[in-house]
């Protein structure tokens, strides 16, 4: 057993180095292009750089034949987007309490989810079971599916999720009201639910011989409490922008598509 553990460590270390290099290159390429597109609206700038960075990660996925190199992108890019929008519009001295709360909560969520991925990923030869299923199903068309469905689609969903908090970041004026505190409550509840659910699932996987299904803790009351927590996080971000005098219709696609993605894609796949 100890020999098996030792044999997996180099694979994981090598994978993490490759993954880190891929993300550094994605950031470097985005930095090179930024000056050329900085004249555009900050939302459009983020969208273009987001797509470009995703394409860089996709090239590494193809090069190392592992689409799971993209997996941490989901949790790493939101704080980058939030920081960009904030410091594109304000100096550090101009940031309000609401700004710091949103940024802090997003960073906490990002760190927790990224660390959870780090704990699960075994290295460059470890690919998500869903991607493996896609390989068998689509065969020679797999990399087209990987580009559109595994890489670009989640990137656009996360972008829309971040877009829903843009008014609260840039257009919000005045003090925090009831809706902002409701948003904080929903978001914190989501992170806590997801954290507890992941810990309970990890413990269950270590003791899997006891039962075929996880049916204790939060999993006794919800079939997918980890997904529930994730959806609540994004709804919380959306709610930050609903307490303003003006309502911006373009914040609606974020939570709507996020819910639809989990309901129509993620949950049916894992249930099956």
N, C-alpha and C positions, 0 to 999 in steps of 0.2 A: 504493500500500500504506500509506504513512504517513497519507494522508487517511482511509483506512478505519479505521486504529487510532485516530486522533484522534476520529472520529465515534462510536466505541464507548465512549470514556472518559466523556463526559457521561452516557450511558445507564447505565453501571456506577456512577458516582458517585451519580446520582439514585436508582438502585435500592438502593444501600447506605444512603443517608440514610433512605429509606422503610422499609427493613428494620430499621434501628436504631430508628427511631421506633416501629415496630410492637412491638418487643421491650421498649422502655421502657414503652409503654402496657400491655403484658401484665404486666410487673412491677408497675406502678402499681396496676392493678386487683386483682392478687393481694394487694398490700399493704393496700388498702382493705378487703378482705374478711377478712383474717387475724384481726383482733380478734374477729369474730363467730364464728369456728370454732376459735379457739385452745384452747377447752376440750376438744376431742377429742384422741384419741391422735395423736402426731406422724406416724405412718404415714398415718392417715386425712386429717390436715391437708394433708400433701404431695399425696396423691392428688387431693383436691378442688381445691387451688390449681393443680395440674398441669393438670387438665381445664379449669379456668377460663382459664388462660393460653393453652392450646391453642385454645380458642374465640375468644379475642381475635385470635390470629394468623390463624385461619381467616377472621374478618371482614375482615382486611386482604388476605388472599388473594383473597377475593371482590371486594373493592373495587378492587383493582388487577389482577384477572383473571390471577393467577399463583400457583399453588399452591407454587412453589419458594420463596416467602417462608418457608415452614415448614421448609425443609431444614436450616438451622443449628440448629434446635431440638434435634435429636438429640444434638448434641455440646455444646450450651450448658447444657442443663438438669441433667445428672448432677452437676457440681460444685456447682450451687446446692442440689440435694437433699442432697448429702453435708454441705455446710456447715450447712444448716438442722438436720439431725438431730444433728450434732455440738454445735453451740452452743445447741441447745434443751435438751440434757442436761448439758453440761459448760461450765465456764469455760475460758478459754485456758490457764490454769495446770494444769488437770486433764487436758489432752490427753496421751496416751501416744505413744510412738514409733510404735506400730502406727497410731494415728489419723493422725499426720503423714505416714506412708508412704502410706497409702491416699489421703488427700486430695491429696498431691503427685502421685501417679501418675495420678489421675483428672484433675487440672488439666492435666498434661502431655499426656495423651491428648486432652482437650478442645481445647486450644490447637492441637495439630497438626491435628486433624480439621477444626476451624473454619477455620484458615489454608488448608487444602487446598481447602475449599469456596470461600473468598474468591478463590483463584487461578483456579478453574474458572468461577465464576459471572460472566456478562457483563453482568448488569443486569436491570432490571425487565421487559424483553421476553424474557428468557432463561428458559425453563421446561424442567424435566427431560423428556427424551424419553418416559419412561414415562407421565407425566401427559398429554402430548400424545396418546399412544396411547389413553389412557382417554377423552379428549375425543371422539375419533372413534368409539370403541366404545360409549360410554354416552350421548353427546350431551346431551339435555335432562336426564338424570339425573346428569350429571357432578359437580355440586357436592355431591350426596348422597354419591357415591363419594369425592369429595375429603375431605369431612368425616369419613366413617367409615374409609376405607381409607388415605388419604394423611396425614391429620392425627391423628385420634384413635387409630387402631390402633398406629402407632409410639410415640405418647406412652405408651400402656399397656404396650407391650413394654419400653420403656426404664425405666418405673417399676418393673416386675417385676424387671428386671435390677439396678436400684439396691436394691430391696428385699432381694435375695439377700445384700447386704453389711451389712444393718442389724444383725444380731446381732454381727458383728465390731466395728461402730462403737459400739454402745450396751450390749451385754450381755457383751462379752469381758472377762475378768478374768485377771490373771497376765501372765507374760512371753510373748514370741513363741516359738512352737515350730516344728517341722519343717514342718507344713502351711502356716503363714504364709509361710515362706520359699519353699515350692513355689508358693504363690499369687503371690508377687512375681515369681518366675521366669517363670511362665506369662503373667502380665499384661505384663511388660516385653517378653517375646518377641513377644507379640501386637502391641504398639505398634511394635516394630522391624520386624516382618514387614510390617505395613500401611504403614509409612512408606516402606520400601524399594520395596515393590510400587507405591505411588502415584508415586514418583519415576521408576521405570522405565516406568510407563505414560505419564506425562507426556512423557518423552523419546521414547517410541515414537510418540505422537501427533504430535510435531513432525517425525518422520522417517517418516511413515506410508507413503510411496511405496515404501519398501524391502520391505514385506511386508504381506499382508492381515491377519495375526494376530500378536499379541504372543507370541513363543515363546522369549524369551531371559530371562536372569536368573532370578528366582523364578518367572516365568511359564512357564519351561521345565518346572518340576516340579509346578506347581499351576495349574489353569485359572483359579482365582480366589484368588490369594494375599492380595489386599486384604480379601476377605471372611473368609478364614481368620484373618488377624490380628485382625479385628474380633471374631470369635467367641471367639478366645483371650482377648481383653481381658475379655469378660463372664464367661467361665469362671473367669478369674483372680479377679475380684471375688467370685464365688460361693465359690471355694475358701477365701477368708479366713474364711468362717463355718463351715467344716467341721472346723476343728481344736479346736472347743470340746467340753466334756464332754457337753452336751445338743445334740441335732440338731433343728433346727426345720424341719418339713416344708414350710412356706410359702416357703422359699428356693429350692425346686426349680423352680417354674414359670419363674423368670427365665432360667436357661440353657437350659431345655428349649424354651421358646417362641422364644427368640432363635435357637437352632439351626434349629428348624422354619421360622421366617420366612425365613432365608437359603436353606435347603434346598428349601423348597416354593414360595417366591414369588420372591425376588430372583434366585437363580441361574437358574431356568428362564426368567425373563423376559429376562435379559441374554443367555443362551445362544441363545434364539430370535431 
